[in-house]
Amino acid sequence: MLINFPKLLIAGFLLIVATASFGQTQSSLNNEQLQTFQQADKALNSVYQKILKQYSADKEFIKNLKIAQRIWVQFRDAEVSMKYPARPAGYYGSAQPMCEAAYRTELTQQRTRTLTVWLTGIEEGDVCAGSVEVKD
């Protein structure tokens, strides 16, 4: 049996490239999800800062928004702890950091959608608008 060395070399090289390009370690997946959470958190903070600016004249609203946001962060962290209670190392497996970050991302994106209403406003005539401004 004759082995074609150049073809074998090329096949080996392609296998290495394919593995490096498509195969991800759990560590890299954990890091990617952490980055996704950080982006979601940044988006939430951006919306929060815009609300503070847009509603700056409404001191009572701003005071209550700050209280609510501080409590919401505590709630989010408590939700994550409820889903993933402290356990011995390895209890949830190597994907735990990824899963926790994904859940934290989901909760943060929900909060961003909730707060965005104060920026987009609501339709005129909504008698339950409260502190939300009416759309222009």
C-alpha distance (Angstrom), angle and dihedral (degrees) to the residues before:
residue distance angle dihedral
M1 . . .
L2 3.76 . .
I3 3.83 117.1 .
N4 3.78 116.3 -150.4
F5 3.81 99.2 -137.5
P6 3.85 97.7 -166.2
K7 3.82 91.4 52.0
L8 3.80 90.9 46.5
L9 3.79 90.2 49.8
I10 3.80 92.0 49.4
A11 3.81 91.9 47.1
G12 3.82 90.7 50.3
F13 3.79 91.4 48.5
L14 3.81 91.7 49.8
L15 3.79 90.5 49.3
I16 3.79 91.1 52.6
V17 3.82 92.3 47.7
A18 3.81 92.1 47.3
T19 3.80 92.0 49.3
A20 3.80 92.4 47.4
S21 3.79 92.8 46.9
F22 3.79 100.9 43.0
G23 3.78 106.6 21.7
Q24 3.77 112.1 83.7
T25 3.74 126.6 -170.0
Q26 3.78 120.9 -130.3
S27 3.76 87.7 -113.6
S28 3.81 91.7 58.3
L29 3.82 90.7 46.6
N30 3.82 89.3 50.9
N31 3.81 90.3 50.4
E32 3.81 92.9 47.5
Q33 3.80 91.8 52.4
L34 3.79 90.8 47.0
Q35 3.80 88.8 53.8
T36 3.81 89.8 49.1
F37 3.80 89.2 53.4
Q38 3.80 91.2 48.2
Q39 3.82 89.6 52.9
A40 3.81 90.8 49.4
D41 3.80 90.5 48.5
K42 3.79 90.4 49.6
A43 3.83 90.2 51.2
L44 3.81 90.3 50.0
N45 3.79 91.5 50.1
S46 3.80 90.0 49.1
V47 3.81 91.9 53.8
Y48 3.81 90.3 45.3
Q49 3.82 92.2 52.0
K50 3.81 91.7 47.8
I51 3.81 90.5 51.9
L52 3.81 90.7 49.9
K53 3.80 89.0 53.3
Q54 3.82 97.5 41.8
Y55 3.81 93.8 47.7
S56 3.81 98.0 34.7
A57 3.81 92.5 123.3
D58 3.83 91.5 59.0
K59 3.81 99.0 76.5
E60 3.81 95.4 175.4
F61 3.82 92.0 52.1
I62 3.82 91.9 47.4
K63 3.81 91.0 50.1
N64 3.81 90.7 51.1
L65 3.81 93.4 43.4
K66 3.80 90.6 55.2
I67 3.80 91.4 49.2
A68 3.80 92.0 47.0
Q69 3.79 93.2 47.9
R70 3.81 93.1 49.5
I71 3.81 90.3 49.8
W72 3.81 91.2 44.7
V73 3.82 91.1 56.3
Q74 3.81 88.7 52.0
F75 3.81 89.4 47.8
R76 3.81 92.5 49.5
D77 3.78 91.6 50.8
A78 3.82 90.9 46.5
E79 3.82 89.9 50.9
V80 3.80 90.5 53.4
S81 3.82 90.2 47.8
M82 3.78 90.0 49.3
K83 3.79 91.9 52.7
Y84 3.81 93.2 42.1
P85 3.83 107.6 27.9
A86 3.78 116.5 -168.4
R87 3.78 107.7 -81.9
P88 3.80 135.4 164.1
A89 3.79 115.3 -68.9
G90 3.79 111.6 -77.6
Y91 3.81 94.8 18.6
Y92 3.82 93.0 123.0
G93 3.79 95.5 31.6
S94 3.77 131.8 -118.0
A95 3.81 92.4 -57.4
Q96 3.82 93.3 65.4
P97 3.83 95.5 98.7
M98 3.81 89.6 50.7
C99 3.80 92.6 47.3
E100 3.80 93.7 47.1
A101 3.79 91.6 48.6
A102 3.82 90.5 48.0
Y103 3.81 91.2 52.4
R104 3.81 91.6 45.7
T105 3.83 87.9 50.1
E106 3.81 92.1 50.9
L107 3.81 92.6 50.6
T108 3.81 91.7 45.6
Q109 3.80 92.8 50.5
Q110 3.81 89.9 50.3
R111 3.81 89.9 52.6
T112 3.80 90.9 48.6
R113 3.82 90.1 54.1
T114 3.80 89.9 48.9
L115 3.81 94.1 51.0
T116 3.80 94.0 42.3
V117 3.81 88.6 72.7
W118 3.82 88.0 73.2
L119 3.80 88.9 58.2
T120 3.79 99.3 42.2
G121 3.79 94.9 40.1
I122 3.77 128.1 -150.5
E123 3.76 135.0 -93.0
E124 3.78 118.2 -78.3
G125 3.77 111.8 -101.9
D126 3.80 97.1 40.5
V127 3.78 99.9 134.2
C128 3.80 90.7 -164.3
A129 3.82 95.3 57.2
G130 3.77 93.5 116.1
S131 3.79 109.2 173.1
V132 3.82 94.7 -11.1
E133 3.79 112.3 110.8
V134 3.80 119.9 -124.4
K135 3.82 117.1 -107.0
D136 3.79 115.3 -100.7
